[in-house]
Amino acid sequence: MPVYFRINTIKTGVDEAKNFLRQEGVEFQDTIIPELIKVVHHNHKRPLLSYHLGYIYPQALSSCMPVLALDPRPGEMVLDMCAAPGGKATYIAQRMEDTGFVVANDRKRGRITSLLANVKRLGITNTLVTQARGEHLDLPYKFDKVLVDAPCSGQGKYRIDPVSGTLKHVVKGKTDLSAIQKALIKRAFDTLKPGGILVYSTCTLSVEENEEVVDFLLNRRRAKLLALELPIDFSPGITQFKGKKYNEQLELTGRFYPHRIDSVGFFVAKIAKDGTEAPAS
């Protein structure tokens, strides 16, 4: 799997960071995202100085897509419900130019430690880190935009070893993922302001964890899917699977297949909240 570095423009400029990396002996290629570079070669066995200084964050190409779909703007209020270790939350803060207000939440204390460390290392000041179960998150304000990068089975990380022909990624045992994801997406939607935007994403290609979860929300809330405008190739979402039919709007979601993008597989859905509040249920 290729390695990508996201340049942290809160601390440095893109050109300045590239020059610094060249001095460290890193060979790289530009990508379609100006602040993301693809590493071709480097000999360092330990983290680069540019990493310690907060100039870069290792982040997969496809991992940037949920944030680009969310399109956070300076001055907005944004929630990342499942934020640790912080790749997307810190990218949100970067796209907001470290203004506005970001809540970066995660349920696990151990993961909160890495999230806090990354926020500090990258010099971010607009972000509040919280620890709570996302599906029970209760905050006294509503958000312009919410990201749910949900815990998942990780099927998008499967890669076939070209020599042995075996999978190089093994999914750890997790139960009731779909139930957890449905609770998360519903709670996330309810934290939005009327007219707000929710992005739901996973690094799995499972229909039960993707289209079925979004379909669940569409059936229970005044929600509508929006078309994705993203810079890399993706396929439309699935509307029929194993005899089940889902909302036709799901064609507007995106499936990012590893063999097409040379990165981790992903699913992304962009959802708008109706401008009129509806009773929660």
C-alpha positions as CSV (number, residue, x, y, z in Angstrom):
1,M,0.0,0.0,0.0
2,P,1.5,3.4,-1.0
3,V,2.4,5.8,1.8
4,Y,1.0,9.4,1.6
5,F,1.9,12.5,3.6
6,R,-0.6,15.3,4.2
7,I,1.2,18.6,4.6
8,N,-0.1,20.5,7.6
9,T,-0.7,24.0,6.3
10,I,-1.5,25.2,9.8
11,K,2.2,25.1,10.5
12,T,3.9,25.4,7.2
13,G,3.4,26.1,3.5
14,V,3.1,23.3,0.9
15,D,6.3,24.3,-0.9
16,E,8.2,24.9,2.3
17,A,7.3,21.4,3.5
18,K,8.3,19.8,0.2
19,N,11.7,21.5,0.4
20,F,12.2,20.3,4.0
21,L,11.3,16.7,3.0
22,R,13.7,16.8,0.1
23,Q,16.5,17.8,2.5
24,E,15.5,14.8,4.6
25,G,16.0,12.6,1.6
26,V,12.4,11.8,0.9
27,E,11.4,11.2,-2.8
28,F,7.8,11.9,-3.5
29,Q,5.2,12.7,-6.2
30,D,2.4,15.3,-6.2
31,T,-1.2,14.1,-6.1
32,I,-4.4,15.6,-7.3
33,I,-4.8,17.0,-3.8
34,P,-2.3,19.9,-3.4
35,E,-1.5,19.3,0.2
36,L,-1.1,15.5,-0.2
37,I,2.0,13.8,-1.6
38,K,2.8,10.2,-2.4
39,V,6.0,8.9,-1.0
40,V,8.2,7.1,-3.6
41,H,11.2,6.4,-1.3
42,H,12.9,7.3,2.0
43,N,15.5,5.5,4.1
44,H,14.4,6.7,7.5
45,K,13.6,3.9,9.9
46,R,12.5,6.4,12.5
47,P,9.9,9.2,12.2
48,L,11.1,12.1,10.1
49,L,12.0,15.5,11.7
50,S,9.2,17.0,9.6
51,Y,6.8,14.6,11.4
52,H,8.0,15.6,14.9
53,L,7.7,19.3,13.9
54,G,4.1,18.8,12.9
55,Y,4.7,19.6,9.2
56,I,3.2,16.2,7.9
57,Y,0.6,13.6,8.9
58,P,0.7,10.1,7.3
59,Q,-2.7,9.7,5.7
60,A,-4.1,7.5,2.9
61,L,-5.4,9.1,-0.3
62,S,-8.9,7.6,0.2
63,S,-8.9,8.7,3.9
64,C,-9.0,12.3,2.7
65,M,-12.2,11.8,0.8
66,P,-14.7,12.0,3.7
67,V,-13.2,15.4,4.7
68,L,-13.3,16.7,1.2
69,A,-16.9,15.5,0.9
70,L,-17.7,17.3,4.2
71,D,-16.1,20.5,2.9
72,P,-15.6,22.2,6.3
73,R,-15.3,26.0,6.0
74,P,-13.5,28.5,8.2
75,G,-15.7,29.6,11.1
76,E,-18.1,26.6,11.1
77,M,-18.9,24.3,14.0
78,V,-18.0,20.7,13.1
79,L,-18.2,17.4,15.0
80,D,-16.0,14.3,14.3
81,M,-17.9,11.6,16.2
82,C,-15.3,8.8,16.0
83,A,-12.1,10.9,15.7
84,A,-9.1,9.0,17.0
85,P,-6.3,8.9,16.2
86,G,-7.1,12.2,14.5
87,G,-6.3,12.0,10.8
88,K,-9.6,13.3,9.6
89,A,-10.3,15.6,12.7
90,T,-7.0,17.4,12.2
91,Y,-7.6,17.6,8.4
92,I,-11.0,19.2,9.2
93,A,-9.2,21.8,11.4
94,Q,-6.7,22.4,8.6
95,R,-9.4,23.0,6.0
96,M,-11.0,25.4,8.5
97,E,-7.7,27.3,8.8
98,D,-7.7,26.6,12.5
99,T,-10.8,28.8,13.0
100,G,-14.3,28.0,14.1
101,F,-14.9,25.1,16.5
102,V,-14.2,21.4,16.1
103,V,-15.3,18.7,18.6
104,A,-13.2,15.6,18.1
105,N,-14.8,12.7,20.0
106,D,-13.9,9.1,20.6
107,R,-15.1,6.4,23.1
108,K,-11.7,4.8,24.0
109,R,-9.3,6.4,26.5
110,G,-6.3,4.8,24.8
111,R,-7.2,6.2,21.5
112,I,-7.9,9.6,23.0
113,T,-4.2,9.8,24.0
114,S,-3.1,9.5,20.4
115,L,-5.7,12.0,19.3
116,L,-4.6,14.6,21.8
117,A,-0.9,14.0,20.8
118,N,-1.7,14.6,17.2
119,V,-3.8,17.8,17.8
120,K,-0.9,19.2,19.9
121,R,1.9,18.1,17.4
122,L,0.0,19.7,14.5
123,G,-0.4,23.0,16.3
124,I,-4.2,23.0,16.2
125,T,-6.0,25.3,18.6
126,N,-9.7,25.2,17.5
127,T,-10.4,21.6,18.6
128,L,-12.0,20.3,21.7
129,V,-11.3,16.6,22.4
130,T,-14.1,14.6,24.2
131,Q,-14.5,11.0,25.3
132,A,-17.9,9.5,25.0
133,R,-19.8,6.8,23.2
134,G,-20.8,8.5,20.0
135,E,-24.3,7.0,20.0
136,H,-24.9,8.6,23.4
137,L,-23.1,11.9,22.8
138,D,-25.0,14.8,24.4
139,L,-23.7,18.3,23.7
140,P,-25.5,21.6,24.3
141,Y,-25.2,22.8,20.8
142,K,-25.9,21.8,17.2
143,F,-23.3,21.5,14.4
144,D,-23.1,22.8,10.9
145,K,-21.4,19.6,9.8
146,V,-20.7,16.2,11.3
147,L,-18.4,13.4,10.2
148,V,-19.0,9.8,11.3
149,D,-16.1,7.7,10.2
150,A,-17.6,4.6,11.8
151,P,-15.9,1.6,13.3
152,C,-16.1,-1.2,10.8
153,S,-14.8,-4.6,9.7
154,G,-12.0,-3.0,7.6
155,Q,-12.6,-4.9,4.4
156,G,-11.2,-1.9,2.5
157,K,-7.8,-2.7,3.9
158,Y,-7.7,-6.2,2.3
159,R,-4.7,-6.6,0.0
160,I,-3.6,-9.8,-1.8
161,D,0.0,-10.8,-1.4
162,P,1.3,-11.2,-5.0
163,V,3.6,-14.1,-4.0
164,S,1.4,-16.2,-1.7
165,G,-2.0,-15.1,-2.9
166,T,-3.2,-14.7,0.7
167,L,-4.9,-11.8,2.4
168,K,-2.4,-9.5,4.1
169,H,-5.1,-8.0,6.4
170,V,-7.1,-10.0,8.9
171,V,-10.3,-8.5,10.5
172,K,-10.3,-8.5,14.3
173,G,-13.4,-9.9,15.8
174,K,-16.2,-7.3,16.2
175,T,-19.9,-8.0,16.8
176,D,-23.0,-6.1,16.0
177,L,-21.2,-3.6,13.8
178,S,-24.2,-2.7,11.8
179,A,-26.2,-2.0,14.9
180,I,-23.5,0.3,16.3
181,Q,-23.2,2.1,13.0
182,K,-26.9,2.7,12.8
183,A,-27.0,4.1,16.3
184,L,-24.0,6.4,15.4
185,I,-25.5,7.7,12.2
186,K,-28.8,8.5,13.8
187,R,-27.3,10.3,16.7
188,A,-24.9,12.2,14.4
189,F,-27.8,13.4,12.3
190,D,-29.7,14.6,15.4
191,T,-26.7,16.7,16.4
192,L,-26.9,18.7,13.1
193,K,-28.5,22.1,12.7
194,P,-31.4,22.2,10.3
195,G,-29.8,22.4,6.8
196,G,-26.6,20.8,8.1
197,I,-24.4,18.2,6.4
198,L,-23.5,14.8,7.6
199,V,-20.8,12.6,6.0
200,Y,-20.8,8.9,6.8
201,S,-17.8,6.8,5.9
202,T,-16.1,3.5,6.5
203,C,-13.0,1.6,5.3
204,T,-15.1,-1.4,4.4
205,L,-17.0,-2.5,1.3
206,S,-19.7,-4.4,3.2
207,V,-23.2,-3.4,2.0
208,E,-24.5,-4.2,5.5
209,E,-22.1,-1.6,7.0
210,N,-22.6,1.0,4.3
211,E,-25.7,1.3,2.1
212,E,-27.9,-0.5,4.6
213,V,-26.8,1.9,7.4
214,V,-27.6,5.0,5.3
215,D,-30.9,3.4,4.1
216,F,-31.8,3.0,7.8
217,L,-31.3,6.7,8.3
218,L,-33.2,7.7,5.2
219,N,-36.2,5.7,6.5
220,R,-36.2,7.4,9.9
221,R,-35.2,11.0,9.4
222,R,-35.8,13.9,7.0
223,A,-32.6,13.2,5.2
224,K,-31.5,13.3,1.6
225,L,-28.3,12.2,-0.1
226,L,-26.2,14.7,-2.0
227,A,-24.0,14.0,-5.1
228,L,-20.3,13.6,-4.3
229,E,-17.8,15.8,-6.1
230,L,-14.5,14.3,-5.3
231,P,-11.2,14.2,-7.3
232,I,-10.6,10.5,-7.5
233,D,-12.4,7.6,-9.2
234,F,-15.3,6.0,-7.4
235,S,-18.3,3.8,-8.2
236,P,-21.9,4.5,-7.3
237,G,-23.5,2.9,-4.2
238,I,-25.5,-0.3,-4.4
239,T,-29.3,-0.2,-4.4
240,Q,-30.0,-4.0,-4.5
241,F,-28.1,-6.8,-2.7
242,K,-29.0,-10.4,-1.9
243,G,-32.6,-9.8,-2.6
244,K,-32.9,-6.6,-0.6
245,K,-33.8,-3.3,-2.3
246,Y,-32.5,0.0,-0.9
247,N,-33.4,3.6,-1.5
248,E,-32.6,4.7,-5.0
249,Q,-30.8,7.7,-3.6
250,L,-28.0,5.4,-2.6
251,E,-26.6,5.6,-6.1
252,L,-25.3,9.0,-5.0
253,T,-23.0,7.4,-2.4
254,G,-19.4,6.5,-3.4
255,R,-17.5,3.2,-3.3
256,F,-13.7,3.6,-3.6
257,Y,-12.1,0.3,-4.6
258,P,-8.5,-0.4,-3.7
259,H,-7.4,-1.7,-7.1
260,R,-8.7,1.4,-8.8
261,I,-7.2,4.0,-6.6
262,D,-4.1,2.3,-5.1
263,S,-5.2,3.1,-1.6
264,V,-7.4,1.8,1.1
265,G,-11.0,0.9,0.1
266,F,-13.6,3.4,1.3
267,F,-17.3,4.2,1.3
268,V,-18.6,7.8,1.5
269,A,-22.1,9.2,1.8
270,K,-23.0,12.9,2.0
271,I,-26.3,13.6,3.7
272,A,-28.3,16.8,4.1
273,K,-30.7,17.5,6.9
274,D,-34.0,19.0,6.0
275,G,-34.3,22.7,7.0
276,T,-37.2,22.0,9.3
277,E,-36.7,20.1,12.6
278,A,-38.6,16.8,12.9
279,P,-39.4,14.9,16.1
280,A,-36.7,12.4,17.0
281,S,-37.6,8.8,17.4
